[in-house]
Amino acid sequence: MTREAARRLAVTSVSVFLLVTVFAPSARAQTSSYWVDVSGARSRAPTSDAAAATYGLLGARVRVDSRGSTFEAAATGGRGVENAGGSWVNARAAYDVTRVIGMFDIGGRIQTSGLGYITAVQLGNDVDFKQTTASASVQPQLGISIAGFRAAIEGTLTRGIWRTTVTT
């Protein structure tokens, strides 16, 4: 796919998604849910000479469902119990919308996510590791239902960046 074709696909995807969202009728019913996530993990590398690592995780999630759309967001922070374990935070958000017009349905999903280390993980021999990642996706879809069967065209356009730092 050429750069120009990719640009046209992205513009078309975003345009369709915005049209569906802007001209959609307002929601009449809405539900929401909230979670607090607390967990821990202990892992051991497959080699016998590596030390086990223990981590704690704390996060929150929210989801709002409306007629024809859903919004969900979450954030989690983690920290190694050992001083060398490092700490990090990650977050994600997504918005889905679908509209049915006769036998056609049109919709899409936009989502983003990111991860960043706050303090480095020490890998051994005084080697520090840090990483930052971010991504965004647009997923338009168009479907038709006839006699109980549904055919759809769906696409995904994803862009992301990352940076890894290893220092001694």
FENHUDA-V509121 format. One record per residue. N is the residue number from 1. RES is the residue in one small letter. NEAR is the number of other C-alpha atoms within 12 Angstrom. Layout:
# FENHUDA-V509121
n	res	near
N	RES	NEAR
N	RES	NEAR
This chain:
# FENHUDA-V509121
n	res	near
1	m	8
2	t	8
3	r	9
4	e	10
5	a	12
6	a	17
7	r	16
8	r	15
9	l	23
10	a	25
11	v	17
12	t	22
13	s	30
14	v	27
15	s	20
16	v	28
17	f	30
18	l	24
19	l	20
20	v	29
21	t	27
22	v	15
23	f	14
24	a	23
25	p	19
26	s	16
27	a	18
28	r	12
29	a	14
30	q	16
31	t	17
32	s	18
33	s	18
34	y	17
35	w	18
36	v	16
37	d	18
38	v	18
39	s	17
40	g	18
41	a	17
42	r	18
43	s	17
44	r	14
45	a	12
46	p	9
47	t	9
48	s	8
49	d	9
50	a	12
51	a	18
52	a	20
53	a	23
54	t	23
55	y	26
56	g	25
57	l	24
58	l	25
59	g	25
60	a	24
61	r	24
62	v	24
63	r	23
64	v	25
65	d	23
66	s	24
67	r	21
68	g	28
69	s	33
70	t	29
71	f	28
72	e	30
73	a	28
74	a	28
75	a	27
76	t	28
77	g	29
78	g	30
79	r	31
80	g	28
81	v	20
82	e	18
83	n	18
84	a	25
85	g	29
86	g	28
87	s	30
88	w	30
89	v	29
90	n	30
91	a	29
92	r	28
93	a	27
94	a	28
95	y	31
96	d	32
97	v	39
98	t	33
99	r	32
100	v	21
101	i	17
102	g	11
103	m	18
104	f	20
105	d	25
106	i	34
107	g	38
108	g	37
109	r	36
110	i	36
111	q	30
112	t	29
113	s	28
114	g	28
115	l	28
116	g	29
117	y	29
118	i	20
119	t	23
120	a	28
121	v	33
122	q	25
123	l	22
124	g	18
125	n	11
126	d	13
127	v	15
128	d	22
129	f	27
130	k	28
131	q	26
132	t	24
133	t	24
134	a	23
135	s	23
136	a	24
137	s	26
138	v	32
139	q	33
140	p	38
141	q	31
142	l	28
143	g	24
144	i	22
145	s	17
146	i	13
147	a	8
148	g	8
149	f	11
150	r	14
151	a	17
152	a	18
153	i	17
154	e	20
155	g	23
156	t	22
157	l	28
158	t	23
159	r	21
160	g	17
161	i	17
162	w	17
163	r	16
164	t	17
165	t	19
166	v	16
167	t	16
168	t	14
